[in-house]
């Protein structure tokens, strides 16, 4: 057994368990039906599928050896991770809109916008996953292979370019969010005629949280995306594994950042563990701008 494959399988198992719990909580909690939690549910579903894909890839690699099945598994992983990254972008856009259009955020138009974003994200992700299955692979031309077999060089270049674009969009939106948060804190301070320590702490906490979110995302995926562009299939496979494994950790960290830190999720988790699904608990759904 390749120890790297074992670590990827273990990572996939942890990812699947973490995100399955988040999906179960959101499905069984009527209070978690706001646009924010719909997006969190989409992210958890994508990461859950990615975790299952890593497990299936290990099984089919060592138990059921088949190029066709391996190709389907790779396509499944591409679609799942693409949906995860796309869901992160949708969450970022939602947070920006919740601050930029705070007065009209809780409207039917917002719900329609969220559903449209998710439909587009999952549609594009599915198309990216189908590309290698429909023939964009190097099974019959080894010279066209990339550092991630059986994906071609042009395929991983497209995926990496898509990631860089999404990362830049998220970076721009988070910078705008930081500006809005700082401006709001300053306006509140002017209304109260002085800048209190709590305003400074709140602003610093919000900016720090956004930096952690974007920093974690970049640190997880950037090494793998860059290596997919500059790497050569003749390089030792350990380089691919060493950059791919941290990328999977992003799906492991996402539930902690976007779900388990939320008070409503924590309360719903307690209700779920207690088996009190019929309990009438009143929750106050926070705005996605709460960071």
Secondary structure, DSSP 8 states (H G I E B T S, - for coil): --HHHHHHHHHHHHHHHHHHHHHHHHHH-TT--SHHHHHHHHHHHHHHHHHHHHHHHHHHHHTS--HHHHHHHHHHHHHHHHHHHHHHHHHHHHHHHHHHTGGGSSSHHHHHHHHHHHHHHHHHHHHHHHHHHTT-B-SS-GGGB-SSTTBBHHHHHHHHHHHHHHHHHHHHHHHHHHHHHHHHHHHHHHHTTS--HHHHHHHHHHHHHHHHHHHHHHHHHHHHHHHHHH--TTS-HHHHHHHHHHHHHHHHHHHIIIIITSHHHHHHHHHHHHT-TT---------TT--
